[in-house]
């Protein structure tokens, strides 16, 4: 009988069990790794979101403390806001430093670079060129250098009496401070960021001339030739940049453009026509006018011409069209109109003839409509003719005609109590002249007269050299003719009248009329002191734009 040998199969089950265990272990390890990765992704996302909102909190914290009526020292910072664009020595870049358990200092912000310092301000060079720091025109690339020295920035401290930088105050409370490290405050330039306010982008925006960006309550306006937003009834736009960094190094930068809605509407230019339409243009600058400005309140002892006269800020404007002619006419300032610039046909903001020079154009968000003066009507019993040199004291008079080569002098009062003269009309013949010796207010009624004020003989002479010391008010629709002279300093409020300026001499002050026609080759210098000082604006700072930066 045949027998067969069987091999020993013992242990195969163990081997298969080990292999199955290894496979299950690999699956388990993979699942654990995936779960850990998901947890890390979720944790990173949470950290990024936390720091984003921490940076937003820095923006909101400072935005709230910038409102003048919000809080008192040491928490309100409105009085220390920058008034000029950043420069090498002006200290017009302000840093608010957060103070967690270990206080932030400016060395944390400026030392090293983005590769070695997580608190480094690696955004500033995209908005400005300051001193040794060139402006970067490459978007989304971190700045590697800041301006040299320490005079280009300042931090707000308790010693300045407006903000607490002491460790006793931190955003979110001392026990749970938020992670934002610093918030930077600057005035926005009209070409800040790759998206400038005139709609251009990229390198086109970077190459434009920088000026302060202004907010008129609806949109930002480009202002190049003036640094005074109030002159175009607007408020400055501030650029807030906030950095938040977590304990693990997660970093977020948020930037916001904020501005207050204007409370007051100031006269947009030294010469302003309230008329609408475009043909004929309410403001018609014929000849070779030259505009500029000065400030009688900061001049010291008034001189003729003013010692601080300059060919800047010579703004003009109209609610309708504007015509500028002459081969050498120069508007050294902004031309403001409610009509859109750069259009053709009607409506047209500016019509040019010859080769005039214009500092810039803006479209006003709304018309400037001042209240017409209310003048009690005069009923003169007879027309008074003044022959020879005559001096009048304050009072009410009828129609005055100054005869040829005669001078009618109005005796002035004081700054707080000017002399008030009420006339029905004034005219002069030949080389007749109207002169004032001190602060005077001339009210014109114009009853029964087509031309209510005609100083086109010998002109007028304000010997004080202060425009507001000869203030002329007229609320009717008649005509006013003025010829300049060596002492043509005046302020005219006649928003319904037709004004004609002529001659080759300079005018100093401001004028509002329904229509304004300028003939000859005069200069017109806007007295910045005639712009009403801004009242305390308690409006909140609106967020005009906000962005998260990728560096």
Secondary structure, 3 states (H helix, E strand, C coil): CCCCCCCCCCCHHHHHHHHHHHHHHHHHHHHHHHHHHHHHHHHHHHHHHHHHHHHHHHHHHHHHHCCCCCCCCCCCCHHHCCCCCCCCCCCCEEEEECECCCECCHHHHHCCCCCCCCCCCCCHHHCCCECCECCCCCCCCCCCCCCCCCCCEEECCHHHCCCCCCCCCCCCCCCCCCCEEEEEEEECECCCCCECCCCCEHHHHHCCCCCEEEECCCCEEECCCCCCHHHHCCEECEEEEEEEECCCCCEEEEEEEEEECCCCCCCCCCEEECCCCCCCCCEEECCCCEEEEECCCCCCCCCCCCCCCECCCCCEEECCCEEECCCCCEEEEEEEECCCCCCCCCCCCEEECCCCEEEEEEECCCCCCCCCCCCCCCCCCCCEEECCCEEECCEECCEEEECCCCEEEECCCCCCCCEEEEECEEEECCCCEEEECCCEEEEECCCCCCEEEEECCCCEEECCCCHHHEEEEECCCCEEEEECCCCCEEEEEEEEEEEEEECCCEEEEEEEEEEEEECCCCEEEEEHHHCCCCCCCCCCEEEEEEEEECC
